[in-house]
Amino acid sequence: MIQSELLGRTFWISPDGDFCSCPTFRDGTPDSDNIDYLEMWEGDDLTIEEFREIIKIYQRLMYRKEEALGGWGLPDWAYQNNVPL
């Protein structure tokens, strides 16, 4: 998972390959009660800087996943409701 200070969100790739995010609490933990999928962000007004940030995050997560480096998914402890993605 990767946290973006610019967007105030945590991003990861789900086991099914979906690009997901949720808000990040001030203490740095992900708010897993408010998970959404980036494909649902249609029509959101992003600045160029925010869009570039999202693309960079996606590239980094996919690299980690493809190279089996870990750190691309949301840790099990972050699932407050124990609902798998």
PAZA-718673 format. One record per atom (N, C-alpha, C): z, x, y; residue number from 1; residue in three letters. Coordinates in pm, whole numbers, plus 50000, padded with zeros to 5 digits. Each point is the difference from the previous one (the first is absolute). Example, Ala and Ser with C-alpha at 12.3 -4.5 7.8 and 13.67 -1.06 7.14 Angstrom:
{pz=50780&px=51319&py=49431&nr=1&rest=ALA}
{pz=50000&px=49911&py=50119&nr=1&rest=ALA}
{pz=50000&px=50090&py=50120&nr=1&rest=ALA}
{pz=49928&px=49965&py=50105&nr=2&rest=SER}
{pz=50006&px=50082&py=50119&nr=2&rest=SER}
{pz=50073&px=49923&py=50109&nr=2&rest=SER}
END
This chain:
{pz=50000&px=50084&py=49882&nr=1&rest=MET}
{pz=50000&px=49916&py=50118&nr=1&rest=MET}
{pz=50000&px=50088&py=50123&nr=1&rest=MET}
{pz=49944&px=49946&py=50105&nr=2&rest=ILE}
{pz=49994&px=50074&py=50127&nr=2&rest=ILE}
{pz=50048&px=49907&py=50110&nr=2&rest=ILE}
{pz=50087&px=50051&py=50083&nr=3&rest=GLN}
{pz=50049&px=49922&py=50113&nr=3&rest=GLN}
{pz=49927&px=50042&py=50126&nr=3&rest=GLN}
{pz=49958&px=49900&py=50076&nr=4&rest=SER}
{pz=49933&px=50025&py=50127&nr=4&rest=SER}
{pz=50091&px=49961&py=50114&nr=4&rest=SER}
{pz=50038&px=50098&py=50078&nr=5&rest=GLU}
{pz=50080&px=49973&py=50118&nr=5&rest=GLU}
{pz=49919&px=49922&py=50103&nr=5&rest=GLU}
{pz=49872&px=50032&py=50011&nr=6&rest=LEU}
{pz=49911&px=49933&py=50094&nr=6&rest=LEU}
{pz=49993&px=49849&py=49973&nr=6&rest=LEU}
{pz=49989&px=49963&py=49873&nr=7&rest=LEU}
{pz=49985&px=49859&py=49963&nr=7&rest=LEU}
{pz=50132&px=49934&py=49961&nr=7&rest=LEU}
{pz=50106&px=50080&py=49980&nr=8&rest=GLY}
{pz=50129&px=49944&py=49961&nr=8&rest=GLY}
{pz=49997&px=49937&py=49862&nr=8&rest=GLY}
{pz=49916&px=50056&py=49912&nr=9&rest=ARG}
{pz=49979&px=49942&py=49868&nr=9&rest=ARG}
{pz=49999&px=50109&py=49894&nr=9&rest=ARG}
{pz=50026&px=49958&py=49877&nr=10&rest=THR}
{pz=49991&px=50086&py=49883&nr=10&rest=THR}
{pz=49877&px=49957&py=49921&nr=10&rest=THR}
{pz=49922&px=50096&py=49951&nr=11&rest=PHE}
{pz=49875&px=49971&py=49928&nr=11&rest=PHE}
{pz=50005&px=50062&py=49861&nr=11&rest=PHE}
{pz=49934&px=49936&py=49905&nr=12&rest=TRP}
{pz=49990&px=50052&py=49863&nr=12&rest=TRP}
{pz=49883&px=49931&py=49929&nr=12&rest=TRP}
{pz=49968&px=50052&py=49882&nr=13&rest=ILE}
{pz=49899&px=49941&py=49914&nr=13&rest=ILE}
{pz=50075&px=49936&py=49883&nr=13&rest=ILE}
{pz=49975&px=49871&py=49976&nr=14&rest=SER}
{pz=50069&px=49931&py=49891&nr=14&rest=SER}
{pz=49944&px=50047&py=49865&nr=14&rest=SER}
{pz=50070&px=49973&py=49891&nr=15&rest=PRO}
{pz=49948&px=50036&py=49867&nr=15&rest=PRO}
{pz=49863&px=49939&py=49971&nr=15&rest=PRO}
{pz=49970&px=49887&py=50064&nr=16&rest=ASP}
{pz=49870&px=49935&py=49984&nr=16&rest=ASP}
{pz=49892&px=50057&py=50092&nr=16&rest=ASP}
{pz=50039&px=50097&py=50084&nr=17&rest=GLY}
{pz=49904&px=50064&py=50089&nr=17&rest=GLY}
{pz=49987&px=49938&py=50137&nr=17&rest=GLY}
{pz=50088&px=49904&py=50034&nr=18&rest=ASP}
{pz=49995&px=49938&py=50132&nr=18&rest=ASP}
{pz=50069&px=50088&py=50104&nr=18&rest=ASP}
{pz=49945&px=50002&py=50121&nr=19&rest=PHE}
{pz=50057&px=50074&py=50112&nr=19&rest=PHE}
{pz=50101&px=49907&py=50066&nr=19&rest=PHE}
{pz=50128&px=50031&py=49990&nr=20&rest=CYS}
{pz=50108&px=49913&py=50044&nr=20&rest=CYS}
{pz=50080&px=50062&py=50113&nr=20&rest=CYS}
{pz=50074&px=49914&py=50070&nr=21&rest=SER}
{pz=50091&px=50049&py=50103&nr=21&rest=SER}
{pz=50112&px=49900&py=50019&nr=21&rest=SER}
{pz=50102&px=50046&py=50068&nr=22&rest=CYS}
{pz=50109&px=49913&py=50043&nr=22&rest=CYS}
{pz=50065&px=50067&py=50121&nr=22&rest=CYS}
{pz=50075&px=49923&py=50077&nr=23&rest=PRO}
{pz=50071&px=50062&py=50112&nr=23&rest=PRO}
{pz=50101&px=50104&py=49950&nr=23&rest=PRO}
{pz=50031&px=50095&py=50084&nr=24&rest=THR}
{pz=50100&px=50102&py=49968&nr=24&rest=THR}
{pz=50124&px=49974&py=50085&nr=24&rest=THR}
{pz=50116&px=49992&py=49934&nr=25&rest=PHE}
{pz=50124&px=49984&py=50074&nr=25&rest=PHE}
{pz=50030&px=50126&py=50081&nr=25&rest=PHE}
{pz=50087&px=49989&py=50097&nr=26&rest=ARG}
{pz=50036&px=50115&py=50084&nr=26&rest=ARG}
{pz=50058&px=50115&py=49919&nr=26&rest=ARG}
{pz=50064&px=49968&py=49887&nr=27&rest=ASP}
{pz=50058&px=50107&py=49918&nr=27&rest=ASP}
{pz=49896&px=50065&py=49909&nr=27&rest=ASP}
{pz=49874&px=49956&py=50010&nr=28&rest=GLY}
{pz=49892&px=50062&py=49924&nr=28&rest=GLY}
{pz=49969&px=49935&py=49867&nr=28&rest=GLY}
{pz=50077&px=49899&py=49961&nr=29&rest=THR}
{pz=49971&px=49933&py=49874&nr=29&rest=THR}
{pz=49895&px=49890&py=50021&nr=29&rest=THR}
{pz=49915&px=49977&py=49899&nr=30&rest=PRO}
{pz=49898&px=49896&py=50013&nr=30&rest=PRO}
{pz=50060&px=49861&py=49984&nr=30&rest=PRO}
{pz=49951&px=49906&py=50079&nr=31&rest=ASP}
{pz=50042&px=49860&py=49992&nr=31&rest=ASP}
{pz=49914&px=49930&py=49896&nr=31&rest=ASP}
{pz=50036&px=50017&py=49873&nr=32&rest=SER}
{pz=49916&px=49951&py=49891&nr=32&rest=SER}
{pz=50001&px=49847&py=49987&nr=32&rest=SER}
{pz=50080&px=49932&py=50082&nr=33&rest=ASP}
{pz=49993&px=49853&py=50003&nr=33&rest=ASP}
{pz=49880&px=49952&py=50080&nr=33&rest=ASP}
{pz=49934&px=50090&py=50072&nr=34&rest=ASN}
{pz=49888&px=49962&py=50087&nr=34&rest=ASN}
{pz=49874&px=50082&py=49970&nr=34&rest=ASN}
{pz=49968&px=50014&py=49872&nr=35&rest=ILE}
{pz=49882&px=50074&py=49957&nr=35&rest=ILE}
{pz=49873&px=49922&py=50033&nr=35&rest=ILE}
{pz=49898&px=50073&py=50047&nr=36&rest=ASP}
{pz=49869&px=49938&py=50019&nr=36&rest=ASP}
{pz=49892&px=50097&py=49953&nr=36&rest=ASP}
{pz=49880&px=49951&py=49994&nr=37&rest=TYR}
{pz=49885&px=50078&py=49954&nr=37&rest=TYR}
{pz=49909&px=50025&py=50119&nr=37&rest=TYR}
{pz=49950&px=50121&py=50013&nr=38&rest=LEU}
{pz=49918&px=50033&py=50115&nr=38&rest=LEU}
{pz=49872&px=49919&py=50007&nr=38&rest=LEU}
{pz=49950&px=49953&py=49887&nr=39&rest=GLU}
{pz=49880&px=49916&py=50001&nr=39&rest=GLU}
{pz=50025&px=49869&py=50074&nr=39&rest=GLU}
{pz=50127&px=49964&py=50020&nr=40&rest=MET}
{pz=50035&px=49877&py=50072&nr=40&rest=MET}
{pz=50009&px=50022&py=50151&nr=40&rest=MET}
{pz=49979&px=50123&py=50046&nr=41&rest=TRP}
{pz=50012&px=50032&py=50142&nr=41&rest=TRP}
{pz=49875&px=49965&py=50079&nr=41&rest=TRP}
{pz=49910&px=49922&py=49946&nr=42&rest=GLU}
{pz=49877&px=49965&py=50071&nr=42&rest=GLU}
{pz=50031&px=49936&py=50133&nr=42&rest=GLU}
{pz=49931&px=50044&py=50102&nr=43&rest=GLY}
{pz=50018&px=49942&py=50133&nr=43&rest=GLY}
{pz=50114&px=50060&py=50079&nr=43&rest=GLY}
{pz=50080&px=50087&py=49938&nr=44&rest=ASP}
{pz=50107&px=50064&py=50075&nr=44&rest=ASP}
{pz=49939&px=50099&py=50099&nr=44&rest=ASP}
{pz=50052&px=49999&py=50120&nr=45&rest=ASP}
{pz=49951&px=50091&py=50102&nr=45&rest=ASP}
{pz=50072&px=50134&py=49989&nr=45&rest=ASP}
{pz=49930&px=50098&py=49943&nr=46&rest=LEU}
{pz=50055&px=50134&py=49989&nr=46&rest=LEU}
{pz=49934&px=50089&py=50103&nr=46&rest=LEU}
{pz=50078&px=50091&py=50055&nr=47&rest=THR}
{pz=49941&px=50100&py=50087&nr=47&rest=THR}
{pz=49925&px=50101&py=49912&nr=47&rest=THR}
{pz=49916&px=50080&py=50061&nr=48&rest=ILE}
{pz=49929&px=50105&py=49926&nr=48&rest=ILE}
{pz=50101&px=50095&py=49935&nr=48&rest=ILE}
{pz=50105&px=50032&py=50071&nr=49&rest=GLU}
{pz=50103&px=50090&py=49947&nr=49&rest=GLU}
{pz=50068&px=49939&py=49877&nr=49&rest=GLU}
{pz=50032&px=49870&py=50005&nr=50&rest=GLU}
{pz=50062&px=49932&py=49885&nr=50&rest=GLU}
{pz=49904&px=49994&py=49881&nr=50&rest=GLU}
{pz=49874&px=49971&py=50027&nr=51&rest=PHE}
{pz=49900&px=49994&py=49893&nr=51&rest=PHE}
{pz=49985&px=50137&py=49933&nr=51&rest=PHE}
{pz=49992&px=50105&py=50079&nr=52&rest=ARG}
{pz=49990&px=50135&py=49944&nr=52&rest=ARG}
{pz=50123&px=50035&py=49917&nr=52&rest=ARG}
{pz=50116&px=49960&py=50046&nr=53&rest=GLU}
{pz=50124&px=50023&py=49926&nr=53&rest=GLU}
{pz=49994&px=49934&py=49862&nr=53&rest=GLU}
{pz=49953&px=49877&py=49995&nr=54&rest=ILE}
{pz=49990&px=49927&py=49873&nr=54&rest=ILE}
{pz=49902&px=50069&py=49906&nr=54&rest=ILE}
{pz=49886&px=50042&py=50051&nr=55&rest=ILE}
{pz=49901&px=50069&py=49917&nr=55&rest=ILE}
{pz=50058&px=50129&py=49944&nr=55&rest=ILE}
{pz=50068&px=50079&py=50083&nr=56&rest=LYS}
{pz=50061&px=50125&py=49954&nr=56&rest=LYS}
{pz=50105&px=49974&py=49892&nr=56&rest=LYS}
{pz=50080&px=49898&py=50020&nr=57&rest=ILE}
{pz=50104&px=49966&py=49902&nr=57&rest=ILE}
{pz=49935&px=49962&py=49867&nr=57&rest=ILE}
{pz=49897&px=49916&py=50005&nr=58&rest=TYR}
{pz=49932&px=49959&py=49877&nr=58&rest=TYR}
{pz=49941&px=50121&py=49927&nr=58&rest=TYR}
{pz=49936&px=50089&py=50074&nr=59&rest=GLN}
{pz=49941&px=50119&py=49939&nr=59&rest=GLN}
{pz=50108&px=50086&py=49933&nr=59&rest=GLN}
{pz=50112&px=50019&py=50067&nr=60&rest=ARG}
{pz=50108&px=50080&py=49943&nr=60&rest=ARG}
{pz=50059&px=49936&py=49875&nr=60&rest=ARG}
{pz=50020&px=49867&py=50003&nr=61&rest=LEU}
{pz=50054&px=49931&py=49884&nr=61&rest=LEU}
{pz=49905&px=50007&py=49881&nr=61&rest=LEU}
{pz=49871&px=49979&py=50025&nr=62&rest=MET}
{pz=49903&px=50005&py=49891&nr=62&rest=MET}
{pz=49990&px=50141&py=49942&nr=62&rest=MET}
{pz=50008&px=50102&py=50083&nr=63&rest=TYR}
{pz=49999&px=50137&py=49951&nr=63&rest=TYR}
{pz=50120&px=50024&py=49907&nr=63&rest=TYR}
{pz=50118&px=49956&py=50046&nr=64&rest=ARG}
{pz=50120&px=50017&py=49918&nr=64&rest=ARG}
{pz=49985&px=49928&py=49866&nr=64&rest=ARG}
{pz=49945&px=49879&py=50004&nr=65&rest=LYS}
{pz=49984&px=49923&py=49876&nr=65&rest=LYS}
{pz=49898&px=50065&py=49907&nr=65&rest=LYS}
{pz=49885&px=50037&py=50053&nr=66&rest=GLU}
{pz=49894&px=50059&py=49918&nr=66&rest=GLU}
{pz=50039&px=50135&py=49941&nr=66&rest=GLU}
{pz=50079&px=50076&py=50073&nr=67&rest=GLU}
{pz=50042&px=50132&py=49953&nr=67&rest=GLU}
{pz=50132&px=49994&py=49923&nr=67&rest=GLU}
{pz=50050&px=49878&py=49978&nr=68&rest=ALA}
{pz=50126&px=49980&py=49927&nr=68&rest=ALA}
{pz=50116&px=50078&py=50061&nr=68&rest=ALA}
{pz=50004&px=50003&py=50131&nr=69&rest=LEU}
{pz=50106&px=50074&py=50070&nr=69&rest=LEU}
{pz=50126&px=49917&py=50022&nr=69&rest=LEU}
{pz=49990&px=49870&py=49982&nr=70&rest=GLY}
{pz=50113&px=49913&py=50027&nr=70&rest=GLY}
{pz=50010&px=49970&py=50149&nr=70&rest=GLY}
{pz=50090&px=49911&py=50035&nr=71&rest=GLY}
{pz=50021&px=49965&py=50141&nr=71&rest=GLY}
{pz=49900&px=49903&py=50056&nr=71&rest=GLY}
{pz=49919&px=49938&py=49914&nr=72&rest=TRP}
{pz=49900&px=49904&py=50049&nr=72&rest=TRP}
{pz=50047&px=49856&py=49988&nr=72&rest=TRP}
{pz=50101&px=49975&py=49919&nr=73&rest=GLY}
{pz=50049&px=49864&py=49979&nr=73&rest=GLY}
{pz=50132&px=49976&py=50070&nr=73&rest=GLY}
{pz=50045&px=49876&py=49994&nr=74&rest=LEU}
{pz=50130&px=49964&py=50056&nr=74&rest=LEU}
{pz=50105&px=50026&py=49892&nr=74&rest=LEU}
{pz=50106&px=50075&py=50029&nr=75&rest=PRO}
{pz=50101&px=50029&py=49898&nr=75&rest=PRO}
{pz=50066&px=49872&py=49948&nr=75&rest=PRO}
{pz=50043&px=50004&py=49876&nr=76&rest=ASP}
{pz=50064&px=49883&py=49939&nr=76&rest=ASP}
{pz=50120&px=49952&py=50080&nr=76&rest=ASP}
{pz=50076&px=50093&py=50058&nr=77&rest=TRP}
{pz=50119&px=49960&py=50074&nr=77&rest=TRP}
{pz=49968&px=49916&py=50124&nr=77&rest=TRP}
{pz=49875&px=50004&py=50045&nr=78&rest=ALA}
{pz=49963&px=49928&py=50121&nr=78&rest=ALA}
{pz=49974&px=49852&py=49975&nr=78&rest=ALA}
{pz=49989&px=49962&py=49873&nr=79&rest=TYR}
{pz=49977&px=49859&py=49968&nr=79&rest=TYR}
{pz=50133&px=49926&py=50003&nr=79&rest=TYR}
{pz=50028&px=49936&py=50112&nr=80&rest=GLN}
{pz=50126&px=49930&py=50016&nr=80&rest=GLN}
{pz=50008&px=49877&py=49909&nr=80&rest=GLN}
{pz=49887&px=49934&py=49976&nr=81&rest=ASN}
{pz=49999&px=49879&py=49919&nr=81&rest=ASN}
{pz=49953&px=50026&py=49858&nr=81&rest=ASN}
{pz=49980&px=50129&py=49966&nr=82&rest=ASN}
{pz=49950&px=50039&py=49868&nr=82&rest=ASN}
{pz=49872&px=49927&py=49961&nr=82&rest=ASN}
{pz=49914&px=49980&py=50096&nr=83&rest=VAL}
{pz=49871&px=49935&py=49975&nr=83&rest=VAL}
{pz=49895&px=50108&py=49997&nr=83&rest=VAL}
{pz=49936&px=50024&py=49884&nr=84&rest=PRO}
{pz=49895&px=50103&py=49995&nr=84&rest=PRO}
{pz=49878&px=49957&py=50078&nr=84&rest=PRO}
{pz=49929&px=50099&py=50054&nr=85&rest=LEU}
{pz=49877&px=49971&py=50074&nr=85&rest=LEU}
{pz=49884&px=50000&py=49905&nr=85&rest=LEU}
END
